């Protein structure tokens, strides 16, 4: 690529001192430098294109994940609303129970996988149904 040229031009040494180096014209040196710069720019562009591809893939994946999370949130809110309505229906005749709107989410609950929360919701609802059925059985017999 770049010829081995002396740091001190031959004109200044009067041919004395320094190493004997093949003379390179300024035009040849300029062409070598421009070629080196051009290769460097092309390597940078290739690296940038590769980075852009990776980042676009990551962006698309994060957007897909975000869409999934938004859909899941809507589904969970719907399921919670349906369970709440069912609870209100189950407890409608209970005089001790004061009906309210759906409580706000408890933000102090530690983060876990949503499936764990869904399971806990279903288990709590089933436990309520079971306890009300058992209670109704005991009332009829009494």
N, C-alpha and C positions, 0 to 999 in steps of 0.2 A: 504494500500500500504506500506508505510514506517512506521516501528515501531517507537514508541516514545522512542528514545534512548537518554541517557544523553550525553551532549557535552564532559564530562570528563569520560573517561573509568573507569570501576569499579576497575581495577588494581591500579589506581592512588589514589583512595579515601580510600583504605584499608577497604572498606565497611562502612566508616564513611562519613557523610555529603552527600549532594545530595539526590536526590529522589531514592527510590527503583524502579528500572526499570528491566523489564524482559530482560535478557541477550540475545543478538542477535549475532550469529556468524558472522564473517567477510564474509563468503561465502554467508550466507543468505542476509546480507546487500548488497553485491555486486550484487546478483541476483535481488534484489529489485530495485537498481539503474539502472541496465541494462534494466530491464523491463520498468521502468519509461522513460528512454531515448528512448527505442524502440517505446513506445506509442507516445512520443512526436514527434519523427521522422515520424511516420506514419500519425499523425495529420497534420504535416507540408506538407507531400507529398500529402495528400488528398486536403489540401487547395491549394497547387500549381497546382494540376491537375484541380481543379475547376477554378482557375485563367487562366490557359492555355486554357481551353475550352472557357471561356468568351473572352479572347484576340484573339483567333483564329476566333471566330464568328465576332468580331469587325473588324478584319483584312479582312476577307472575304467580309463583308459588305462595308468596305471602298474601297476595290479593285473593287467591283461591281459598286459602285458609281463613282469611277474614270473612269472605262470603259464607263459608261453612259455619263459622262462629256466629255470625249474625242470624243465619237460618236456625241454628241450634237455640239461640237466645229466644227467638220468636216462638219456637216450638215449646220450650220450657215454660215461657210465660203463659202460653195457651193451656198447657197441662196443669200448671199451678191454678189458673183461673177455674178450670173444670173441676179440679179436686176441691177447691174452696167452695164452689157452688154445691158440690155433692155433700160436703161437710155441713154446710148451712141447711141443706135439705134433710140430712140425717138428724141434725140437732134442733130442727124447727120446733118440735114439741117439748123440748127440754126448757123448762121455765128458768132454770139457773143460768142458762147460757145467753149472754148478751150478744146479739149479732153485730158485727162490725164489718168494715170493708177489709179487703185482703191486706194483711200487715205488710209494711215495707220490708224489703230484704234486710237480713241481719248482716251487716258489713263486717262484724267482728269474727265471723266464722272463718276458720283458716282455709286457704285455697286448697281444693282437691279436684280430682277429675270429676267432670259433670256427671258421669255415670254413677259415681258414689252418691251424689246428692239425689239423683233420680231414684235410685234404689231406696234411699232413706225416706223419700217422700212416699213412695209406694208402700213401704213397710209401715210407716206411721198411719197412712190412710187405712190399710188393712187392719191394723191393730184397733183403730177407732171403730171400724165396722164390726169387728169381732166382739169388742167390749159392749157395744150397743145391742148386738144380737143376744149375747149372754144375759145382759140386763133385762131385755124383753122377756127372755125365757123365765127368769126368776120372778118377774112381776106377775106373769100369767099364773104361775103355780101358787103364788102367795095369797 
